[in-house]
């Protein structure tokens, strides 16, 4: 089943406001989110045949998307930890 591109907030239910806020406050985080969305669209184009892509390249793209998602998850977790800290 082909991957359907969707807003990043759908990958992180309930965190849409936090995602937007962090993107506005953290340029590096915003860049990671933009890279994720761009790569997500490229994967969708490859999976639907709009852009011919060999299996190896598609696997590399998927792995890179997962690495970006891991970075986003880690940043959101750091933000959660800071918010839960005394005085945070």
Backbone as a ProteinNet text record, in pm:
[ID]
protein_1_A
[PRIMARY]
XXXXXXXXXXXXXXXXXXXXXXXXXXXXXXXXXXXXXXXXXXXXXXXXXXXXXXXXXXXXXXXXXXXXXXXXXXXXXXXXXXXXXXXX
[TERTIARY]
84.5	0	89.1	66.2	150.4	133.2	240.9	241.3	167.3	84.6	12.8	73.8	122.1	180.9	72.9	109.4	16.3	93.5	21.8	90.9	166.3	276.5	361	283.2	189.2	111.2	34.9	2.8	-66.7	24.4	154.7	249.3	265.9	227.5	240.2	105.9	8.2	-126.1	-122.6	-198.6	-207.4	-91.9	1.3	119.2	129.5	21.8	26.4	70.3	13.3	50	196.5	242	381.6	475.8	440.3	522.7	536	422.2	424.5	507.2	488	560.3	710.8	751.8	894.7	954.2	876.4	926.5	949.2	865.3	881.4	996.5	1029.8	1134.4	1272.1	1276	1400.8	1422.5	1513.6	1539.2	1586	1670.1	1719.8	1604.3	1516.3	1400.3	1310.1	1288	1205.3	1265.6	1397.4	1465.7	1447.5	1458.6	1439.2	1296	1199.6	1059.9	1038.6	1097	1085.6	1149.1	1265.3	1332.5	1246.1	1184.7	1098	981.8	915.1	799.9	840.4	952.7	1001.9	1034	1100	1134.8	1009.3	914	787.9	716.8	715.6	653.6	730.9	863.3	945.4	919.9	905.4	876.2	740.1	643	509.7	515.7	589.1	601.4	668.1	766.9	835.6	743.2	670.7	583	466.5	421	307.9	352.9	483.7	534.8	546.8	521.3	534.8	679.6	768.9	912.5	974.9	1024.1	1085.8	1204.4	1200.9	1304.4	1332.4	1458.7	1490.3	1469.9	1459.6	1430	1534.7	1660.8	1767	1750.4	1729.3	1713	1590.7	1481.4	1360.7	1386.1	1460.3	1493.7	1578.2	1671.8	1755.5	1669.5	1576.6	1487.4	1402.7	1349.4	1267.4	1349.8	1472.4	1559.9	1589.5	1617.6	1646.1	1524.4	1404.8	1282.4	1267.7	1296.2	1286.8	1387.4	1507.3	1607.8	1560.5	1499.7	1446.9	1333.3	1246.7	1136.3	1190.1	1296.1	1359.5	1413.2	1471.3	1522.1	1407.5	1297.3	1180.7	1126.8	1116.1	1067.5	1157.7	1287.8	1383	1368.7	1350.8	1336.5	1207.4	1099.8	973.4	986.8	1060	1081	1162.4	1265.1	1344.7	1256.4	1167.9	1077.7	983	934.2	847.8	921.6	1045.5	1125	1148.5	1174.1	1197	1069.5	955.1	828.5	792.4	834.3	802.2	901.4	1015.5	1116.8	1065.4	1108	1067.8	1105.1	1009.6	1033.5	1020.9	986.5	977.1	844.4
-117.4	0	123.7	214.2	334	423.5	485.8	582.8	707.6	764	886.4	999.3	1104.6	1214.7	1285	1330.5	1397.6	1495.8	1587	1682.7	1611.1	1667.9	1610.1	1589.4	1677.8	1667.1	1535.3	1473.7	1344.7	1233.2	1249.7	1152	1168.2	1283.9	1314.4	1366.6	1276.3	1318.9	1399.1	1505.3	1587.8	1684.1	1687	1772.6	1881	1906.5	2004.3	2141.7	2186.2	2317.9	2321.5	2215.1	2208.4	2208	2132.9	2130.3	2270.1	2339.1	2475.2	2569.8	2560.5	2649.8	2626	2500.2	2469.5	2509.6	2493.7	2535.2	2686	2760.2	2904.6	2949.3	2867.7	2904.2	2849.1	2738.9	2666.4	2646.8	2723.3	2718.5	2579.9	2517.4	2383.1	2282.4	2289.7	2200.6	2225	2349.8	2382.4	2323.7	2329.6	2275	2123.2	2056.7	1911.7	1876.4	1951.9	1927.5	1949.4	2054.6	2080.6	1968.6	1921.5	1810.8	1685.3	1660.3	1543.3	1550.8	1665.9	1680.4	1669.7	1728.8	1721	1575.9	1505.8	1366.1	1279	1307.7	1234.9	1247.9	1368.3	1389.9	1316.6	1318.2	1248.8	1097.9	1044.2	901.4	870	954.9	934.3	934.1	1029.2	1034.9	908.6	858.1	735	614.2	605.3	490.3	485.3	600.4	604.5	600.1	596.4	586.1	718.2	828.4	959.3	989.2	942.5	958.5	819	768.2	635.3	631.8	534.7	522.3	374.4	337.6	196.3	162.7	34.3	-12.4	31.2	30.4	70.1	216.5	302.3	446.1	470.1	400.1	416.1	372.3	264.4	218.1	321.8	383.5	487.8	607	645	757.3	727.3	607	568.9	569.3	519.6	518.4	661.5	749.9	889.4	957.4	923.9	980.5	934.6	808.2	755.6	823.6	849.2	920	1061.2	1129.3	1263.4	1257.8	1157.7	1143.7	1116.1	1037	1012.3	1141.7	1228.2	1357	1444.5	1443.9	1522.8	1469.8	1338.2	1275.1	1309.6	1303.7	1335.1	1480	1569.6	1712.1	1735.7	1670.5	1683.8	1627.5	1518.6	1458.4	1551.4	1615.8	1711.8	1826.2	1871	1979.8	1936.1	1811.5	1758.9	1754.4	1706.5	1696	1833.9	1932.7	2068.9	2125.4	2094.8	2145.6	2081.1	1955.2	1884	1912.4	1969.9	1998.4	2106.7	2101.7	2206.5	2344.1	2433.5	2568.2	2576.4	2465.6	2461.7	2485.4
0	0	0	-92.7	-100.2	22.1	56.5	165.5	118.3	202.3	168.9	250.1	182.3	259.4	340.9	457.1	545.5	632.7	696.6	783.6	894.8	933.7	1038	1167.8	1195.3	1318.8	1326.9	1212.8	1215.1	1266.2	1252.1	1306	1457	1508	1650.7	1701.4	1716.4	1758.1	1888.4	1890.1	2009.2	2028.9	1935	1951.2	1844.5	1772.9	1664.1	1714.5	1825.4	1879.3	1920.9	1986.2	2030.2	1909.3	1805.3	1683.7	1624.5	1611	1554.6	1640.9	1772	1862.9	1854.1	1857.7	1850.4	1715.6	1608.7	1477.4	1473.5	1545.8	1550.8	1639.8	1739.8	1835.3	1800.3	1728.4	1705.5	1555.3	1498.5	1354.2	1311.5	1392	1358.8	1356.2	1454.8	1459.5	1338.9	1304.1	1187.2	1060.3	1047.9	930.3	923.5	1037.4	1041.8	1000	1049.1	1012.1	862.9	808.4	664.4	582.8	625.7	556.2	560.7	675.6	689.9	590.9	586.3	497.2	350.5	314.6	177.4	140.1	228.7	203.4	199.9	284.7	287.1	151.7	96.2	-36	-145.1	-136.8	-236.7	-231.7	-112.8	-98	-158.7	-133.1	-190.3	-343.1	-400.6	-547	-600.3	-527.9	-570.3	-558	-447.9	-425.3	-522.8	-567	-660.4	-805.4	-828.5	-964.6	-1037.7	-970.1	-1034.3	-1067.7	-982.1	-1003.7	-996.4	-1108.6	-1105.7	-1008.5	-917.6	-815.2	-792.8	-790	-765.7	-617.8	-589.3	-453.5	-351.5	-391.5	-299.4	-259.6	-357.2	-329.8	-242.3	-270.6	-190.5	-46.2	-28.6	106.8	180.8	111.2	171.6	211.2	124	154.3	278.1	285	400.9	529.8	521.7	640.1	684.9	589.4	623.2	684	632.6	689.8	834.6	859.7	995.9	1088.8	1039.5	1119.9	1154.4	1057.1	1083.3	1185.3	1171.1	1266.4	1406.5	1415.8	1545.9	1606.7	1524.4	1573.8	1623.3	1549.5	1590	1722.4	1733.7	1856.2	1974.5	1953.1	2060.5	2105	2011	2045.3	2122.4	2080.1	2152.2	2293.6	2308.7	2440.9	2530.2	2473	2552.1	2597.9	2510.8	2545.2	2656.9	2649.5	2755.6	2888.5	2885.4	3008.1	3068.9	2985.2	3034.7	3096.3	3035.7	3086.9	3220.3	3240.3	3363.4	3475.7	3442.7	3544.5	3639.3	3764.4	3859	3805.1	3807.5	3757.1	3606.9	3535.6	3390.5	3345.5
[MASK]
++++++++++++++++++++++++++++++++++++++++++++++++++++++++++++++++++++++++++++++++++++++++

